[in-house]
């Protein structure tokens, strides 16, 4: 808990510093452009304006981080909503505080091209946050696809993050695995964990530990299967020791019978 709290504080500090740096950079660029166009504005006033304009990103970044596991269309929707809200905030703040209020050729205290410029920055910011997450995930996962493919035996486990804490999930504690987009959800006695790994790679890593791919979206440990039965609609299914029922494909049933008979 202490480690998670410290990590949260560090992330908050980094977020505030990043937003402040963007605000300072924008203030410098705007002030220099105003000087170039012989528009007399105060740098302090410009900086204060930009700090207010970009301050919502202190709350926006954690929102993006919380949705980092979601599929692309969720990010598209979330990004559109956040950028629209930031636009309204930007327009409201600029109408009252911008040093360009009342200047010719401005509306809401800014020049027309400012809105497009700010939207592009919002999109870039969003992309950077997701890119940072991808890099951190790659660093946190010791078992990459290439490592699994070349390993002579299956790995002992995986390091995963859940609710801000790092957990070590031992391979022997996993009961079954389900695919979720670009991720796999590991179901164990202690709960479930999301791992950025394909089901194909996990199958290669876990098949030596008694796992069978019973469906394109499911891996199960054979000794956790209580029943293999045929549904009244004709398809096959397995009931696991925790009561979960998962569908079995034709190829999965074939592999399962070979494993259980062997």
C-alpha positions as CSV (number, residue, x, y, z in Angstrom):
1,X,0.0,0.0,0.0
2,X,2.9,2.4,0.9
3,X,4.6,1.6,-2.4
4,X,1.3,2.2,-4.3
5,X,0.8,5.5,-2.5
6,X,4.3,6.7,-3.3
7,X,3.9,5.6,-7.0
8,X,0.6,7.6,-7.1
9,X,2.3,10.7,-5.7
10,X,5.2,10.4,-8.2
11,X,2.8,10.0,-11.1
12,X,0.8,13.1,-9.9
13,X,3.9,15.1,-9.6
14,X,5.1,14.1,-13.0
15,X,1.7,15.0,-14.5
16,X,1.7,18.4,-12.9
17,X,5.2,19.1,-14.1
18,X,4.5,18.0,-17.6
19,X,1.3,20.2,-17.9
20,X,3.2,23.1,-16.4
21,X,6.0,22.7,-19.0
22,X,3.5,22.6,-21.8
23,X,1.9,25.8,-20.4
24,X,5.3,27.6,-20.2
25,X,6.3,26.5,-23.7
26,X,3.0,27.7,-25.1
27,X,3.3,31.0,-23.3
28,X,6.8,31.6,-24.7
29,X,5.7,30.8,-28.2
30,X,2.6,33.0,-28.0
31,X,4.5,35.9,-26.4
32,X,7.2,35.6,-29.1
33,X,4.6,35.6,-31.9
34,X,2.8,38.6,-30.4
35,X,6.1,40.5,-30.2
36,X,6.8,39.5,-33.8
37,X,3.4,41.0,-34.8
38,X,4.0,44.1,-32.7
39,X,1.3,43.2,-30.2
40,X,2.1,44.4,-26.8
41,X,1.2,41.8,-24.2
42,X,2.7,40.9,-20.8
43,X,4.5,37.6,-20.6
44,X,3.3,37.1,-17.0
45,X,-0.3,37.6,-18.1
46,X,0.2,35.2,-21.0
47,X,1.8,32.5,-18.7
48,X,-1.1,32.9,-16.2
49,X,-3.6,32.4,-19.1
50,X,-1.8,29.3,-20.4
51,X,-1.5,27.7,-16.9
52,X,-5.3,28.0,-16.6
53,X,-5.9,26.8,-20.1
54,X,-3.9,23.6,-19.7
55,X,-4.7,22.9,-16.0
56,X,-7.6,20.5,-16.9
57,X,-5.0,18.0,-18.3
58,X,-4.0,17.3,-14.7
59,X,-7.4,15.5,-14.4
60,X,-7.6,14.4,-18.0
61,X,-4.3,12.3,-17.9
62,X,-5.5,10.1,-15.1
63,X,-8.8,9.5,-17.0
64,X,-6.8,8.3,-20.0
65,X,-4.6,6.2,-17.8
66,X,-7.7,4.6,-16.2
67,X,-9.0,3.7,-19.7
68,X,-5.7,2.4,-21.0
69,X,-6.9,-1.2,-21.4
70,X,-10.0,-0.2,-23.4
71,X,-10.2,-0.9,-27.1
72,X,-9.5,1.7,-29.7
73,X,-13.1,2.9,-30.3
74,X,-13.4,3.6,-26.5
75,X,-10.3,5.8,-26.8
76,X,-11.8,7.5,-29.9
77,X,-15.0,8.3,-28.0
78,X,-13.2,9.3,-24.8
79,X,-10.7,11.5,-26.7
80,X,-13.5,13.3,-28.5
81,X,-15.4,14.0,-25.3
82,X,-12.3,15.2,-23.4
83,X,-11.1,17.4,-26.3
84,X,-14.6,18.9,-26.6
85,X,-14.7,19.7,-22.9
86,X,-11.3,21.1,-23.0
87,X,-12.3,23.3,-26.0
88,X,-15.2,24.7,-24.0
89,X,-12.9,25.3,-21.0
90,X,-10.4,27.0,-23.3
91,X,-13.0,29.2,-24.8
92,X,-14.5,30.2,-21.5
93,X,-11.1,31.0,-19.8
94,X,-9.8,32.9,-22.9
95,X,-12.9,35.0,-23.1
96,X,-12.2,36.4,-19.7
97,X,-8.4,36.1,-19.1
98,X,-6.7,36.1,-22.5
99,X,-4.3,39.1,-23.0
100,X,-5.7,39.4,-26.5
101,X,-9.3,40.1,-25.4
102,X,-10.6,43.1,-27.4
103,X,-7.8,42.9,-30.0
104,X,-8.8,43.0,-33.6
105,X,-9.2,39.7,-35.5
106,X,-9.8,37.8,-32.3
107,X,-12.8,35.9,-31.0
108,X,-13.1,34.7,-27.4
109,X,-9.8,36.4,-26.8
110,X,-7.8,34.3,-29.3
111,X,-7.0,34.2,-33.0
112,X,-8.9,31.7,-35.1
113,X,-6.0,29.4,-35.8
114,X,-5.4,29.0,-32.0
115,X,-8.4,26.6,-31.7
116,X,-7.0,24.3,-34.4
117,X,-3.6,24.5,-32.9
118,X,-4.9,23.6,-29.4
119,X,-6.9,20.6,-30.7
120,X,-3.8,19.2,-32.4
121,X,-1.9,19.6,-29.1
122,X,-4.7,17.8,-27.2
123,X,-4.5,14.9,-29.7
124,X,-0.7,14.7,-29.4
125,X,-1.0,14.8,-25.6
126,X,-3.5,11.9,-25.6
127,X,-1.2,9.9,-27.9
128,X,1.8,10.5,-25.7
129,X,0.0,9.3,-22.6
130,X,-1.0,6.0,-24.3
131,X,2.6,5.6,-25.8
132,X,4.1,6.0,-22.3
133,X,1.7,3.3,-21.1
134,X,2.8,0.9,-23.9
135,X,6.4,1.5,-23.0
136,X,5.9,0.9,-19.3
137,X,3.9,-2.3,-20.0
138,X,6.7,-3.6,-22.2
139,X,9.2,-2.9,-19.5
140,X,7.1,-4.5,-16.8
141,X,6.4,-7.8,-18.7
142,X,9.5,-10.1,-18.5
143,X,7.9,-12.7,-20.8
144,X,7.7,-11.2,-24.3
145,X,6.6,-13.1,-27.4
146,X,10.2,-13.7,-28.5
147,X,11.3,-14.8,-25.1
148,X,8.5,-17.3,-24.8
149,X,9.1,-18.6,-28.3
150,X,12.8,-19.2,-27.6
151,X,12.5,-20.5,-24.0
152,X,13.1,-24.2,-23.5
153,X,10.5,-24.4,-20.7
154,X,7.6,-22.3,-19.6
155,X,8.1,-19.2,-17.4
156,X,7.5,-19.4,-13.7
157,X,5.2,-16.4,-13.8
158,X,4.5,-12.8,-14.9
159,X,4.8,-9.4,-13.3
160,X,1.5,-7.5,-13.6
161,X,0.1,-4.3,-12.4
162,X,-3.4,-4.1,-10.7
163,X,-4.9,-1.1,-9.0
164,X,-1.5,0.6,-8.9
165,X,0.2,-2.4,-7.2
166,X,2.7,-4.8,-8.8
167,X,1.9,-8.5,-8.4
168,X,3.8,-11.6,-9.3
169,X,1.4,-14.2,-10.7
170,X,2.9,-17.7,-10.6
171,X,2.1,-19.9,-13.6
172,X,1.1,-22.7,-11.2
173,X,-1.6,-20.6,-9.6
174,X,-3.5,-19.9,-12.9
175,X,-6.7,-21.9,-13.5
176,X,-7.8,-20.5,-16.8
177,X,-7.1,-17.7,-19.2
178,X,-9.4,-15.7,-21.5
179,X,-8.6,-13.4,-24.3
180,X,-9.7,-9.7,-24.0
181,X,-8.6,-7.7,-27.1
182,X,-4.8,-7.3,-27.1
183,X,-4.7,-8.6,-23.5
184,X,-5.3,-11.9,-21.6
185,X,-7.0,-12.1,-18.3
186,X,-5.4,-14.6,-15.9
187,X,-7.8,-16.2,-13.4
188,X,-6.2,-17.4,-10.2
189,X,-7.2,-18.3,-6.6
190,X,-6.3,-14.7,-5.6
191,X,-8.3,-13.0,-8.3
192,X,-7.9,-12.1,-12.0
193,X,-5.1,-10.1,-13.6
194,X,-4.8,-8.4,-17.0
195,X,-1.6,-9.2,-18.9
196,X,-0.6,-7.7,-22.3
197,X,0.2,-11.0,-24.0
198,X,-1.5,-12.9,-26.8
199,X,-3.3,-16.1,-26.0
200,X,-1.1,-17.9,-28.6
201,X,2.0,-16.9,-26.8
202,X,0.5,-17.8,-23.4
203,X,-0.5,-21.2,-24.7
204,X,3.1,-21.9,-25.8
205,X,4.3,-20.9,-22.4
206,X,1.6,-22.9,-20.4
207,X,0.9,-26.0,-22.4
208,X,3.8,-27.8,-20.6
209,X,1.9,-27.1,-17.4
210,X,-1.3,-28.9,-18.4
211,X,-3.1,-26.1,-20.2
212,X,-5.2,-26.8,-23.3
213,X,-6.7,-24.2,-25.7
214,X,-10.3,-25.3,-25.7
215,X,-11.4,-22.3,-27.7
216,X,-9.8,-19.4,-29.6
217,X,-10.5,-17.2,-26.6
218,X,-9.9,-19.7,-23.7
219,X,-7.1,-21.7,-22.1
220,X,-7.9,-24.0,-19.3
221,X,-5.8,-26.1,-16.9
222,X,-6.9,-29.7,-17.4
223,X,-6.9,-30.6,-13.7
224,X,-9.4,-27.8,-13.0
225,X,-12.0,-29.3,-15.4
226,X,-14.9,-30.9,-13.6
227,X,-17.0,-31.8,-16.5
228,X,-17.0,-31.9,-20.3
229,X,-20.5,-32.0,-21.7
230,X,-22.6,-31.2,-24.7
231,X,-25.1,-28.4,-24.5
232,X,-28.7,-28.9,-25.7
233,X,-27.9,-26.6,-28.6
234,X,-25.2,-28.9,-29.9
235,X,-22.0,-27.3,-28.9
236,X,-19.6,-28.6,-26.3
237,X,-18.6,-26.9,-23.0
238,X,-16.4,-27.4,-19.9
239,X,-17.3,-26.7,-16.3
240,X,-14.3,-25.6,-14.2
241,X,-13.7,-26.1,-10.5
242,X,-14.8,-22.5,-9.8
243,X,-18.1,-23.0,-11.5
244,X,-17.2,-21.2,-14.7
245,X,-18.6,-22.7,-17.9
246,X,-16.6,-22.1,-21.1
247,X,-17.5,-23.1,-24.6
248,X,-15.3,-25.7,-26.4
249,X,-14.5,-25.7,-30.1
250,X,-14.2,-28.8,-32.2
251,X,-10.4,-28.6,-32.3
252,X,-10.4,-27.8,-28.6
253,X,-12.4,-30.9,-27.8
254,X,-10.0,-33.0,-29.8
255,X,-7.0,-31.6,-27.9
256,X,-8.7,-31.9,-24.6
257,X,-9.6,-35.6,-25.1
258,X,-6.0,-36.3,-26.1
259,X,-4.7,-34.5,-23.1
260,X,-7.1,-36.2,-20.7
261,X,-6.6,-39.6,-22.1
262,X,-2.8,-39.2,-22.0
